[in-house]
Amino acid sequence: MTPAQVPQQPVDVAAEPLVMVFKPGKCRYCGCTDENGCACLCWWIDGQDTVCSAPKCVEFYFAEMRAEFKRALTKLEVEVLTTGTHGGRA
């Protein structure tokens, strides 16, 4: 993949997460594969071989991870504020 083929915006994960299934061996962002890799000679950075090491792909991946963490933290904060506990513990 060339830099021009890498998406310019990360997947919007601010809303409720969707269950997405990605094909191992194909980057979820730029679409490169083992057979047709990026011009930057990328490698897989996740355990499922769905995110390559191209800088834009790494940026999008970590943006998704930050958003997922923020969503989980917000959910926990709401639970604590509304029930005074989290996970059934006081």
The first five atom37 places (N, CA, C, CB, O) and aatype in JSON, in Angstrom:
{
  "aatype": [12, 16, 14, 0, 5, 19, 14, 5, 5, 14, 19, 3, 19, 0, 0, 6, 14, 10, 19, 12, 19, 13, 11, 14, 7, 11, 4, 1, 18, 4, 7, 4, 16, 3, 6, 2, 7, 4, 0, 4, 10, 4, 17, 17, 9, 3, 7, 5, 3, 16, 19, 4, 15, 0, 14, 11, 4, 19, 6, 13, 18, 13, 0, 6, 12, 1, 0, 6, 13, 11, 1, 0, 10, 16, 11, 10, 6, 19, 6, 19, 10, 16, 16, 7, 16, 8, 7, 7, 1, 0],
  "atom_mask": [
    [1, 1, 1, 1, 1],
    [1, 1, 1, 1, 1],
    [1, 1, 1, 1, 1],
    [1, 1, 1, 1, 1],
    [1, 1, 1, 1, 1],
    [1, 1, 1, 1, 1],
    [1, 1, 1, 1, 1],
    [1, 1, 1, 1, 1],
    [1, 1, 1, 1, 1],
    [1, 1, 1, 1, 1],
    [1, 1, 1, 1, 1],
    [1, 1, 1, 1, 1],
    [1, 1, 1, 1, 1],
    [1, 1, 1, 1, 1],
    [1, 1, 1, 1, 1],
    [1, 1, 1, 1, 1],
    [1, 1, 1, 1, 1],
    [1, 1, 1, 1, 1],
    [1, 1, 1, 1, 1],
    [1, 1, 1, 1, 1],
    [1, 1, 1, 1, 1],
    [1, 1, 1, 1, 1],
    [1, 1, 1, 1, 1],
    [1, 1, 1, 1, 1],
    [1, 1, 1, 0, 1],
    [1, 1, 1, 1, 1],
    [1, 1, 1, 1, 1],
    [1, 1, 1, 1, 1],
    [1, 1, 1, 1, 1],
    [1, 1, 1, 1, 1],
    [1, 1, 1, 0, 1],
    [1, 1, 1, 1, 1],
    [1, 1, 1, 1, 1],
    [1, 1, 1, 1, 1],
    [1, 1, 1, 1, 1],
    [1, 1, 1, 1, 1],
    [1, 1, 1, 0, 1],
    [1, 1, 1, 1, 1],
    [1, 1, 1, 1, 1],
    [1, 1, 1, 1, 1],
    [1, 1, 1, 1, 1],
    [1, 1, 1, 1, 1],
    [1, 1, 1, 1, 1],
    [1, 1, 1, 1, 1],
    [1, 1, 1, 1, 1],
    [1, 1, 1, 1, 1],
    [1, 1, 1, 0, 1],
    [1, 1, 1, 1, 1],
    [1, 1, 1, 1, 1],
    [1, 1, 1, 1, 1],
    [1, 1, 1, 1, 1],
    [1, 1, 1, 1, 1],
    [1, 1, 1, 1, 1],
    [1, 1, 1, 1, 1],
    [1, 1, 1, 1, 1],
    [1, 1, 1, 1, 1],
    [1, 1, 1, 1, 1],
    [1, 1, 1, 1, 1],
    [1, 1, 1, 1, 1],
    [1, 1, 1, 1, 1],
    [1, 1, 1, 1, 1],
    [1, 1, 1, 1, 1],
    [1, 1, 1, 1, 1],
    [1, 1, 1, 1, 1],
    [1, 1, 1, 1, 1],
    [1, 1, 1, 1, 1],
    [1, 1, 1, 1, 1],
    [1, 1, 1, 1, 1],
    [1, 1, 1, 1, 1],
    [1, 1, 1, 1, 1],
    [1, 1, 1, 1, 1],
    [1, 1, 1, 1, 1],
    [1, 1, 1, 1, 1],
    [1, 1, 1, 1, 1],
    [1, 1, 1, 1, 1],
    [1, 1, 1, 1, 1],
    [1, 1, 1, 1, 1],
    [1, 1, 1, 1, 1],
    [1, 1, 1, 1, 1],
    [1, 1, 1, 1, 1],
    [1, 1, 1, 1, 1],
    [1, 1, 1, 1, 1],
    [1, 1, 1, 1, 1],
    [1, 1, 1, 0, 1],
    [1, 1, 1, 1, 1],
    [1, 1, 1, 1, 1],
    [1, 1, 1, 0, 1],
    [1, 1, 1, 0, 1],
    [1, 1, 1, 1, 1],
    [1, 1, 1, 1, 1]
  ],
  "atom_positions": [
    [[0.83, -1.18, 0.0], [0.0, 0.0, 0.0], [0.88, 1.24, 0.0], [-0.95, 0.0, 1.2], [1.94, 1.27, 0.62]],
    [[0.44, 2.23, -0.67], [1.15, 3.5, -0.66], [0.53, 4.4, 0.41], [1.1, 4.19, -2.07], [-0.6, 4.15, 0.83]],
    [[1.25, 5.43, 0.85], [0.68, 6.33, 1.86], [-0.65, 6.94, 1.42], [1.65, 7.43, 2.17], [-1.51, 7.2, 2.26]],
    [[-0.84, 7.16, 0.14], [-2.1, 7.74, -0.35], [-3.27, 6.79, -0.17], [-1.97, 8.11, -1.81], [-4.42, 7.24, -0.13]],
    [[-3.01, 5.49, -0.05], [-4.09, 4.51, 0.09], [-4.5, 4.29, 1.54], [-3.67, 3.21, -0.52], [-5.52, 3.64, 1.8]],
    [[-3.73, 4.8, 2.5], [-4.08, 4.65, 3.9], [-5.22, 5.61, 4.22], [-2.83, 4.91, 4.83], [-5.16, 6.78, 3.83]],
    [[-6.26, 5.14, 4.92], [-7.36, 6.03, 5.24], [-6.87, 7.25, 6.01], [-8.42, 5.29, 6.05], [-5.89, 7.17, 6.76]],
    [[-7.54, 8.37, 5.83], [-7.12, 9.61, 6.49], [-7.78, 9.82, 7.84], [-7.41, 10.77, 5.6], [-7.36, 10.7, 8.59]],
    [[-8.79, 9.05, 8.17], [-9.49, 9.18, 9.45], [-9.58, 7.82, 10.12], [-10.9, 9.8, 9.26], [-9.82, 6.81, 9.45]],
    [[-9.39, 7.77, 11.46], [-9.57, 6.5, 12.16], [-11.04, 6.12, 12.2], [-9.0, 6.58, 13.59], [-11.92, 6.95, 11.95]],
    [[-11.29, 4.89, 12.52], [-12.66, 4.41, 12.69], [-13.26, 5.16, 13.87], [-12.71, 2.86, 12.91], [-12.6, 5.31, 14.9]],
    [[-14.5, 5.63, 13.74], [-15.15, 6.36, 14.83], [-15.58, 5.37, 15.9], [-16.37, 7.18, 14.31], [-16.51, 4.59, 15.7]],
    [[-14.91, 5.42, 17.03], [-15.23, 4.51, 18.12], [-15.83, 5.26, 19.31], [-13.99, 3.73, 18.55], [-15.92, 4.7, 20.4]],
    [[-16.22, 6.51, 19.1], [-16.81, 7.28, 20.19], [-18.19, 6.74, 20.55], [-16.89, 8.76, 19.81], [-18.6, 6.81, 21.71]],
    [[-18.89, 6.22, 19.58], [-20.21, 5.65, 19.83], [-20.03, 4.26, 20.44], [-21.05, 5.58, 18.52], [-18.91, 3.79, 20.61]],
    [[-21.13, 3.63, 20.76], [-21.03, 2.27, 21.29], [-20.25, 1.39, 20.31], [-22.44, 1.67, 21.54], [-20.43, 1.5, 19.1]],
    [[-19.38, 0.54, 20.84], [-18.55, -0.27, 19.94], [-19.38, -1.27, 19.14], [-17.49, -1.01, 20.75], [-20.35, -1.84, 19.64]],
    [[-18.99, -1.46, 17.94], [-19.59, -2.48, 17.09], [-18.73, -3.73, 17.21], [-19.71, -2.01, 15.61], [-17.52, -3.64, 17.43]],
    [[-19.35, -4.87, 17.05], [-18.57, -6.09, 17.02], [-18.07, -6.24, 15.59], [-19.41, -7.35, 17.49], [-18.86, -6.46, 14.66]],
    [[-16.78, -6.12, 15.43], [-16.2, -6.19, 14.1], [-15.25, -7.38, 14.05], [-15.47, -4.87, 13.74], [-14.48, -7.62, 14.98]],
    [[-15.31, -8.09, 12.97], [-14.42, -9.22, 12.77], [-13.47, -8.86, 11.64], [-15.21, -10.54, 12.45], [-13.9, -8.51, 10.54]],
    [[-12.18, -8.94, 11.94], [-11.18, -8.61, 10.94], [-10.48, -9.88, 10.5], [-10.16, -7.59, 11.5], [-10.25, -10.79, 11.3]],
    [[-10.15, -9.93, 9.23], [-9.5, -11.1, 8.66], [-8.01, -11.09, 9.02], [-9.69, -11.14, 7.12], [-7.3, -10.15, 8.66]],
    [[-7.53, -12.12, 9.72], [-6.09, -12.19, 10.01], [-5.28, -12.16, 8.72], [-5.76, -13.46, 10.82], [-5.65, -12.78, 7.72]],
    [[-4.17, -11.43, 8.76], [-3.3, -11.33, 7.59], [-3.68, -10.21, 6.65], [0.0, 0.0, 0.0], [-3.1, -10.09, 5.57]],
    [[-4.66, -9.35, 7.07], [-5.04, -8.19, 6.26], [-5.22, -7.01, 7.21], [-6.35, -8.47, 5.44], [-6.0, -7.09, 8.16]],
    [[-4.51, -5.92, 6.95], [-4.59, -4.75, 7.82], [-5.98, -4.14, 7.75], [-3.52, -3.7, 7.42], [-6.52, -3.9, 6.67]],
    [[-6.57, -3.9, 8.92], [-7.92, -3.34, 8.99], [-7.99, -1.89, 8.52], [-8.45, -3.44, 10.4], [-9.08, -1.38, 8.28]],
    [[-6.87, -1.22, 8.39], [-6.85, 0.19, 8.0], [-6.46, 0.4, 6.55], [-5.9, 0.95, 8.89], [-7.17, 1.07, 5.8]],
    [[-5.35, -0.16, 6.14], [-4.88, 0.11, 4.77], [-5.13, -1.07, 3.82], [-3.4, 0.45, 4.77], [-5.05, -0.91, 2.61]],
    [[-5.42, -2.25, 4.38], [-5.73, -3.39, 3.53], [-4.53, -4.18, 3.05], [0.0, 0.0, 0.0], [-4.68, -5.1, 2.25]],
    [[-3.32, -3.83, 3.51], [-2.16, -4.59, 3.05], [-2.22, -6.02, 3.59], [-0.84, -3.9, 3.5], [-2.91, -6.31, 4.56]],
    [[-1.49, -6.9, 2.94], [-1.46, -8.32, 3.32], [-0.01, -8.8, 3.32], [-2.33, -9.18, 2.34], [0.9, -8.06, 2.96]],
    [[0.19, -10.04, 3.74], [1.53, -10.62, 3.68], [2.05, -10.63, 2.24], [1.53, -12.05, 4.26], [3.24, -10.42, 1.99]],
    [[1.15, -10.87, 1.3], [1.55, -10.96, -0.1], [1.69, -9.58, -0.76], [0.54, -11.79, -0.86], [2.45, -9.43, -1.71]],
    [[0.97, -8.59, -0.26], [0.96, -7.26, -0.86], [1.12, -6.23, 0.26], [-0.35, -7.01, -1.68], [0.17, -5.54, 0.62]],
    [[2.34, -6.14, 0.8], [2.61, -5.27, 1.94], [2.76, -3.8, 1.56], [0.0, 0.0, 0.0], [2.75, -3.44, 0.38]],
    [[2.88, -2.97, 2.58], [3.07, -1.53, 2.38], [4.46, -1.24, 1.83], [2.86, -0.78, 3.71], [5.37, -2.06, 1.93]],
    [[4.59, -0.07, 1.25], [5.88, 0.37, 0.72], [6.91, 0.55, 1.83], [5.72, 1.66, -0.06], [8.11, 0.53, 1.57]],
    [[6.44, 0.73, 3.08], [7.36, 0.95, 4.2], [7.88, -0.36, 4.79], [6.66, 1.76, 5.29], [8.52, -0.35, 5.84]],
    [[7.62, -1.48, 4.13], [8.05, -2.8, 4.61], [7.51, -3.07, 6.01], [9.58, -2.9, 4.6], [8.27, -3.31, 6.94]],
    [[6.2, -3.04, 6.14], [5.54, -3.16, 7.43], [5.55, -4.59, 7.96], [4.12, -2.67, 7.32], [5.92, -5.54, 7.27]],
    [[5.13, -4.7, 9.23], [4.96, -5.99, 9.9], [3.72, -5.86, 10.78], [6.23, -6.39, 10.76], [3.18, -4.76, 10.95]],
    [[3.26, -6.97, 11.32], [2.06, -6.96, 12.16], [2.4, -6.51, 13.58], [1.4, -8.36, 12.2], [3.41, -6.93, 14.14]],
    [[1.56, -5.63, 14.15], [1.82, -5.15, 15.5], [0.84, -5.69, 16.53], [1.79, -3.66, 15.51], [1.04, -5.49, 17.73]],
    [[-0.21, -6.37, 16.09], [-1.16, -6.94, 17.04], [-1.11, -8.46, 16.95], [-2.6, -6.43, 16.77], [-0.61, -9.01, 15.97]],
    [[-1.62, -9.11, 17.94], [-1.56, -10.57, 18.0], [-2.43, -11.29, 16.99], [0.0, 0.0, 0.0], [-2.25, -12.48, 16.77]],
    [[-3.37, -10.57, 16.37], [-4.26, -11.19, 15.39], [-3.86, -10.93, 13.95], [-5.67, -10.7, 15.6], [-4.55, -11.36, 13.03]],
    [[-2.74, -10.24, 13.74], [-2.28, -9.89, 12.39], [-3.35, -9.12, 11.61], [-1.89, -11.15, 11.62], [-3.67, -9.46, 10.47]],
    [[-3.9, -8.07, 12.26], [-4.9, -7.24, 11.6], [-4.52, -5.77, 11.59], [-6.24, -7.41, 12.29], [-5.27, -4.94, 11.07]],
    [[-3.36, -5.43, 12.14], [-2.88, -4.04, 12.13], [-1.41, -4.06, 11.75], [-3.1, -3.34, 13.53], [-0.59, -4.71, 12.4]],
    [[-1.07, -3.34, 10.67], [0.32, -3.3, 10.25], [1.04, -2.13, 10.91], [0.43, -3.19, 8.71], [0.42, -1.29, 11.56]],
    [[2.34, -2.09, 10.73], [3.18, -1.1, 11.4], [3.3, 0.23, 10.65], [4.54, -1.66, 11.61], [4.07, 1.09, 11.06]],
    [[2.56, 0.41, 9.56], [2.59, 1.7, 8.87], [2.18, 2.79, 9.87], [1.64, 1.71, 7.6], [1.22, 2.59, 10.61]],
    [[2.88, 3.91, 9.9], [2.62, 4.93, 10.92], [1.15, 5.34, 11.05], [3.42, 6.13, 10.62], [0.66, 5.46, 12.17]],
    [[0.45, 5.55, 9.96], [-0.95, 5.96, 10.03], [-1.81, 4.85, 10.63], [-1.48, 6.33, 8.63], [-2.74, 5.13, 11.39]],
    [[-1.51, 3.6, 10.31], [-2.27, 2.48, 10.84], [-2.06, 2.35, 12.35], [-1.87, 1.17, 10.13], [-3.0, 2.1, 13.1]],
    [[-0.81, 2.53, 12.79], [-0.5, 2.49, 14.22], [-1.24, 3.62, 14.94], [1.03, 2.6, 14.47], [-1.8, 3.42, 16.01]],
    [[-1.23, 4.81, 14.34], [-1.93, 5.95, 14.92], [-3.43, 5.65, 15.1], [-1.74, 7.2, 14.04], [-3.99, 5.92, 16.17]],
    [[-4.06, 5.1, 14.09], [-5.48, 4.77, 14.16], [-5.74, 3.69, 15.22], [-6.0, 4.31, 12.8], [-6.71, 3.77, 15.97]],
    [[-4.88, 2.69, 15.25], [-5.03, 1.59, 16.21], [-4.99, 2.11, 17.64], [-3.93, 0.53, 16.0], [-5.84, 1.75, 18.46]],
    [[-4.02, 2.94, 17.95], [-3.92, 3.46, 19.31], [-5.03, 4.47, 19.62], [-2.56, 4.11, 19.53], [-5.43, 4.59, 20.78]],
    [[-5.53, 5.17, 18.63], [-6.68, 6.05, 18.84], [-7.9, 5.22, 19.23], [-6.99, 6.9, 17.56], [-8.66, 5.61, 20.11]],
    [[-8.08, 4.08, 18.58], [-9.19, 3.18, 18.93], [-9.02, 2.63, 20.34], [-9.28, 2.03, 17.92], [-9.98, 2.56, 21.1]],
    [[-7.79, 2.25, 20.68], [-7.55, 1.71, 22.02], [-7.8, 2.76, 23.1], [-6.1, 1.18, 22.12], [-8.38, 2.45, 24.14]],
    [[-7.38, 4.01, 22.86], [-7.63, 5.09, 23.82], [-9.13, 5.33, 23.98], [-6.93, 6.4, 23.37], [-9.61, 5.49, 25.1]],
    [[-9.86, 5.34, 22.87], [-11.3, 5.56, 22.92], [-12.0, 4.42, 23.66], [-11.87, 5.69, 21.5], [-12.93, 4.66, 24.44]],
    [[-11.56, 3.2, 23.44], [-12.15, 2.04, 24.12], [-11.89, 2.13, 25.62], [-11.57, 0.71, 23.56], [-12.79, 1.86, 26.42]],
    [[-10.69, 2.51, 26.02], [-10.36, 2.67, 27.43], [-11.21, 3.79, 28.05], [-8.85, 2.98, 27.61], [-11.73, 3.63, 29.15]],
    [[-11.34, 4.91, 27.35], [-12.13, 6.03, 27.84], [-13.59, 5.62, 28.02], [-12.01, 7.23, 26.89], [-14.22, 5.99, 29.01]],
    [[-14.13, 4.86, 27.07], [-15.51, 4.4, 27.14], [-15.7, 3.48, 28.35], [-15.91, 3.66, 25.84], [-16.7, 3.59, 29.06]],
    [[-14.75, 2.58, 28.59], [-14.84, 1.66, 29.73], [-14.74, 2.43, 31.04], [-13.74, 0.6, 29.66], [-15.47, 2.14, 31.99]],
    [[-13.85, 3.41, 31.1], [-13.69, 4.21, 32.3], [-14.95, 5.02, 32.59], [-12.48, 5.14, 32.16], [-15.38, 5.11, 33.74]],
    [[-15.55, 5.6, 31.56], [-16.78, 6.37, 31.73], [-17.9, 5.47, 32.23], [-17.19, 7.03, 30.4], [-18.66, 5.86, 33.11]],
    [[-18.0, 4.27, 31.69], [-19.03, 3.32, 32.13], [-18.83, 2.97, 33.6], [-18.99, 2.04, 31.26], [-19.8, 2.89, 34.35]],
    [[-17.6, 2.77, 34.02], [-17.3, 2.46, 35.41], [-17.64, 3.65, 36.31], [-15.81, 2.08, 35.57], [-18.2, 3.47, 37.39]],
    [[-17.29, 4.86, 35.87], [-17.6, 6.06, 36.66], [-19.1, 6.21, 36.84], [-17.02, 7.31, 35.98], [-19.56, 6.54, 37.94]],
    [[-19.88, 5.99, 35.8], [-21.34, 6.09, 35.89], [-21.86, 5.04, 36.87], [-21.99, 5.9, 34.49], [-22.74, 5.34, 37.68]],
    [[-21.34, 3.84, 36.8], [-21.77, 2.77, 37.71], [-21.49, 3.15, 39.16], [-21.08, 1.45, 37.35], [-22.34, 2.95, 40.03]],
    [[-20.31, 3.67, 39.43], [-19.95, 4.06, 40.8], [-20.82, 5.22, 41.26], [-18.46, 4.46, 40.88], [-21.29, 5.22, 42.41]],
    [[-21.06, 6.21, 40.41], [-21.86, 7.36, 40.8], [-23.32, 7.02, 41.03], [-21.75, 8.43, 39.77], [-23.96, 7.6, 41.89]],
    [[-23.85, 6.08, 40.27], [-25.27, 5.74, 40.39], [-25.54, 4.69, 41.45], [-25.79, 5.27, 39.08], [-26.62, 4.68, 42.04]],
    [[-24.59, 3.81, 41.71], [-24.84, 2.73, 42.68], [-23.95, 2.84, 43.92], [-24.61, 1.38, 42.02], [-24.22, 2.19, 44.93]],
    [[-22.94, 3.63, 43.85], [-22.01, 3.74, 44.97], [-21.03, 2.59, 45.03], [0.0, 0.0, 0.0], [-20.18, 2.55, 45.92]],
    [[-21.12, 1.67, 44.09], [-20.22, 0.51, 44.04], [-19.81, 0.26, 42.61], [-20.89, -0.74, 44.64], [-20.3, 0.89, 41.67]],
    [[-18.92, -0.67, 42.47], [-18.6, -1.14, 41.12], [-18.46, -2.64, 41.18], [-17.29, -0.47, 40.57], [-17.75, -3.19, 42.03]],
    [[-19.13, -3.29, 40.27], [-19.07, -4.76, 40.23], [-19.63, -5.43, 41.46], [0.0, 0.0, 0.0], [-19.21, -6.53, 41.81]],
    [[-20.58, -4.76, 42.14], [-21.19, -5.36, 43.31], [-20.41, -5.17, 44.59], [0.0, 0.0, 0.0], [-20.81, -5.68, 45.64]],
    [[-19.29, -4.45, 44.54], [-18.48, -4.22, 45.74], [-18.69, -2.79, 46.24], [-16.98, -4.48, 45.44], [-18.88, -1.87, 45.45]],
    [[-18.66, -2.64, 47.54], [-18.82, -1.3, 48.13], [-17.49, -0.58, 48.18], [-19.42, -1.38, 49.53], [-17.42, 0.55, 48.64]]
  ]
}
